[in-house]
Amino acid sequence: MTLGFVDSAVGTSNIPESVRTLSSLPDIDYADRFTLSTDVDATPEQWARAIFGDVPNVGELLIWCGLLGFRLSRTRSPATVAGWRIGGSGEDWIRLEAASWFLTGNLLVRTAGEQVSLMTFLHYRRRVGNGVWPPLSAVHRRLVPGLLHDAAARIRAPR
C-alpha cells in the first residue's frame, strides 16, 4: 500500500489551463488543486463518491447549503454525488456542479497515473461571494488532504 504526500496549489495561475478548461464556469475567481500520490486504482466517479459520498452529510449540508447557499439534491441518484450534479466527465475526470444566488462551484476529480486530484473552482456571481468564501477557504484547504487520504482508505477497504 502506497499512500503519499498531498501536494497543493492555490490560485488560478497555479492550475494548468488544460485543467481549468474542464470547468464549466464562465470565469474562475477561486481555484485550488490537491493531489494525492497513491497506488489505489479507481475511476474518477468512484473517487468522487469515496471523497464525498452519495448524499451530503450533516457537515456538508451546513457548509454547502447553509453557508454557501448551494442548492443540492438530498437523495441518492446516479446523476449526483453528495447532492452535486454531475455536469461532465471523461475517461480521467468528473465534474460536479452546484450554484447559489451568489456563487457557482465546480468540484473536479481527476486521475492520472498513480495520482488523484481534487480541484475546486468558484465563480462569484455577486460581491458577497468574495466575502463569504475566503474565510471558509482556509478551513477547506485544511480538510481536503484528509478527505483524499480517507477516500483512498475507503476504496481500498474490502466490501
C-alpha positions, 0 to 999 in steps of 0.5 A, spaced: 500 500 500 502 506 497 499 512 500 503 519 499 504 526 500 498 531 498 501 536 494 497 543 493 496 549 489 492 555 490 490 560 485 488 560 478 495 561 475 497 555 479 492 550 475 494 548 468 489 551 463 488 544 460 485 543 467 481 549 468 478 548 461 474 542 464 470 547 468 464 549 466 464 556 469 464 562 465 470 565 469 474 562 475 475 567 481 477 561 486 481 555 484 485 550 488 488 543 486 490 537 491 493 531 489 494 525 492 500 520 490 497 513 491 497 506 488 489 505 489 486 504 482 479 507 481 475 511 476 474 518 477 466 517 479 468 512 484 473 517 487 468 522 487 463 518 491 469 515 496 471 523 497 464 525 498 459 520 498 452 519 495 448 524 499 451 530 503 452 529 510 450 533 516 457 537 515 456 538 508 449 540 508 451 546 513 457 548 509 454 547 502 447 549 503 447 553 509 453 557 508 454 557 501 447 557 499 448 551 494 442 548 492 443 540 492 439 534 491 438 530 498 437 523 495 441 518 492 441 518 484 446 516 479 446 523 476 449 526 483 454 525 488 453 528 495 447 532 492 452 535 486 450 534 479 454 531 475 455 536 469 461 532 465 466 527 465 471 523 461 475 517 461 480 521 467 475 526 470 468 528 473 465 534 474 460 536 479 456 542 479 452 546 484 450 554 484 447 559 489 444 566 488 451 568 489 456 563 487 457 557 482 462 551 484 465 546 480 468 540 484 473 536 479 476 529 480 481 527 476 486 521 475 492 520 472 497 515 473 498 513 480 495 520 482 488 523 484 486 530 484 481 534 487 480 541 484 475 546 486 473 552 482 468 558 484 465 563 480 462 569 484 456 571 481 455 577 486 460 581 491 458 577 497 461 571 494 468 574 495 466 575 502 463 569 504 468 564 501 475 566 503 474 565 510 471 558 509 477 557 504 482 556 509 478 551 513 477 547 506 484 547 504 485 544 511 480 538 510 481 536 503 488 532 504 484 528 509 478 527 505 483 524 499 487 520 504 480 517 507 477 516 500 483 512 498 482 508 505 475 507 503 476 504 496 481 500 498 477 497 504 474 490 502 466 490 501 
